[in-house]
Amino acid sequence: MSAKAKPADGPMTPEDALDPSRALVPSIQRVNEVRVQKGFWPKIRRTASRIPFAGQALSVWFAARDPETPTAAKGIMVGALAYFVLPFDAIPDIFAGIGFTDDAAVIAALIATLGANIKRRHKDQADAALERLRED
């Protein structure tokens, strides 16, 4: 574990979610993967109609699951998605209007830095998933 890495159970900040020295630590990566596997779809179903960045979050999710996405990029993507899934973060999601601004910032920063790993097919999958969620 690197000197900058924090324990897996400590509060995660937006900087932590995108910090490769934390996101790529195998134990942190496993914890993040479990958090995302268990929490991503329930949270996106609850929030997709209320958050303008739902499509971007979904495209990151599809890119993170793609075997062609480089491992390092996947680790950082899963870290950002874990931050989105966690109910306690820099600005708790329960605050109407501002609760998801930190999550949006993490997803935007991720796309700005790793956007080349999010392919057209991931965006198409995200659009299709959003359409299905709207139909439900």
Backbone torsions as a table, in degrees:
resi	resn	phi	psi	omega
1	MET	NA	136.7	-178.5
2	SER	-75.4	165.3	-178.7
3	ALA	-65.3	-28.8	-178.8
4	LYS	-83.2	-16.7	-176.9
5	ALA	-70.2	141.3	179.1
6	LYS	-106.5	161.6	177.7
7	PRO	-58.7	148.0	-177.0
8	ALA	-60.4	-27.9	-174.7
9	ASP	-93.1	-1.3	178.1
10	GLY	-76.8	162.1	179.7
11	PRO	-64.1	139.2	-177.7
12	MET	-100.3	132.7	176.4
13	THR	-101.5	166.3	176.5
14	PRO	-56.6	-37.5	179.7
15	GLU	-65.2	-38.6	178.4
16	ASP	-62.9	-40.9	-176.6
17	ALA	-62.4	-30.4	-178.5
18	LEU	-104.7	3.6	-179.1
19	ASP	-81.6	108.9	-177.6
20	PRO	-57.2	-30.8	-179.5
21	SER	-67.2	-21.5	176.4
22	ARG	-97.1	-47.0	-174.8
23	ALA	-63.8	-26.9	-175.2
24	LEU	-99.2	1.4	174.0
25	VAL	-68.7	124.1	-173.5
26	PRO	-51.8	-41.6	-178.8
27	SER	-67.8	-38.6	177.1
28	ILE	-66.3	-41.7	-179.8
29	GLN	-60.9	-42.8	179.4
30	ARG	-64.2	-43.3	178.6
31	VAL	-62.0	-45.9	179.7
32	ASN	-62.0	-41.9	179.4
33	GLU	-61.0	-42.5	178.9
34	VAL	-64.5	-45.0	178.7
35	ARG	-58.4	-43.9	-178.1
36	VAL	-69.9	-43.5	178.9
37	GLN	-58.4	-42.6	-176.6
38	LYS	-81.1	-33.4	-169.0
39	GLY	-109.5	-15.8	-172.5
40	PHE	-65.2	-55.5	-175.5
41	TRP	-65.0	-41.8	175.8
42	PRO	-59.4	-41.3	-178.1
43	LYS	-71.4	-41.7	-178.7
44	ILE	-66.7	-34.9	176.3
45	ARG	-63.1	-41.5	-179.3
46	ARG	-70.6	-30.9	-168.4
47	THR	-113.3	-10.0	-172.0
48	ALA	-54.4	-37.2	-178.5
49	SER	-77.6	-14.5	-175.9
50	ARG	-105.2	-14.7	-176.7
51	ILE	-115.2	127.8	-177.3
52	PRO	-71.2	-14.2	-178.2
53	PHE	-99.7	17.4	-179.2
54	ALA	-58.6	-41.4	179.5
55	GLY	-62.2	-41.1	178.8
56	GLN	-67.1	-42.3	178.7
57	ALA	-61.4	-42.2	178.8
58	LEU	-65.5	-40.0	179.2
59	SER	-65.5	-35.0	175.3
60	VAL	-65.1	-42.0	179.2
61	TRP	-60.0	-46.1	179.8
62	PHE	-66.2	-38.3	177.9
63	ALA	-65.2	-39.2	-179.7
64	ALA	-66.3	-25.3	180.0
65	ARG	-92.5	-6.1	-177.7
66	ASP	-78.2	125.0	179.4
67	PRO	-62.1	-20.2	-179.6
68	GLU	-83.2	-11.8	178.1
69	THR	-74.5	131.7	180.0
70	PRO	-57.4	145.0	-176.2
71	THR	-56.7	-43.2	-179.7
72	ALA	-62.6	-42.2	178.6
73	ALA	-64.4	-40.7	178.1
74	LYS	-59.5	-43.4	-179.2
75	GLY	-60.0	-43.0	179.9
76	ILE	-71.4	-38.7	177.6
77	MET	-61.4	-45.6	-180.0
78	VAL	-64.8	-36.3	175.8
79	GLY	-61.7	-43.3	178.6
80	ALA	-66.3	-40.5	178.4
81	LEU	-67.7	-35.0	176.4
82	ALA	-63.8	-38.6	176.4
83	TYR	-61.6	-41.8	178.0
84	PHE	-62.6	-40.0	-176.2
85	VAL	-72.4	-36.1	-176.4
86	LEU	-62.6	132.2	-179.2
87	PRO	-75.2	-22.4	179.4
88	PHE	-110.0	121.4	178.4
89	ASP	-152.6	-163.3	-174.2
90	ALA	-56.3	-43.0	175.3
91	ILE	-125.6	107.0	-177.2
92	PRO	-55.3	139.1	-174.9
93	ASP	-65.7	-13.9	-178.4
94	ILE	-74.0	-15.7	179.0
95	PHE	-78.0	111.2	-178.0
96	ALA	-58.9	137.7	176.0
97	GLY	86.9	-44.7	-176.6
98	ILE	-113.8	-7.2	-173.1
99	GLY	-62.0	-25.7	-178.0
100	PHE	-105.4	5.9	-177.6
101	THR	-65.6	-36.6	178.0
102	ASP	-69.5	-37.8	177.7
103	ASP	-64.1	-42.0	178.1
104	ALA	-62.0	-39.8	179.5
105	ALA	-64.2	-40.6	179.1
106	VAL	-64.8	-45.7	179.5
107	ILE	-63.9	-41.9	178.7
108	ALA	-63.3	-42.9	178.3
109	ALA	-64.0	-39.7	178.0
110	LEU	-61.6	-47.4	-178.9
111	ILE	-64.9	-37.0	178.3
112	ALA	-64.0	-35.7	-176.9
113	THR	-92.8	-33.9	-175.4
114	LEU	-120.6	17.4	-175.9
115	GLY	-57.5	-28.1	179.1
116	ALA	-64.0	-20.7	178.5
117	ASN	-86.5	-7.2	177.5
118	ILE	-99.2	104.5	-173.0
119	LYS	-87.5	167.9	177.9
120	ARG	-56.0	-38.4	-179.4
121	ARG	-63.4	-34.8	178.2
122	HIS	-67.7	-39.9	178.4
123	LYS	-67.1	-39.2	177.5
124	ASP	-64.9	-41.4	177.1
125	GLN	-63.0	-39.7	178.9
126	ALA	-64.5	-43.5	178.2
127	ASP	-60.9	-43.3	179.4
128	ALA	-64.4	-41.7	179.6
129	ALA	-65.0	-42.1	177.7
130	LEU	-61.6	-40.2	178.1
131	GLU	-62.5	-43.7	177.1
132	ARG	-62.6	-40.3	179.1
133	LEU	-64.9	-37.1	178.7
134	ARG	-68.3	-30.9	180.0
135	GLU	-73.8	-25.7	-178.4
136	ASP	-71.3	NA	NA
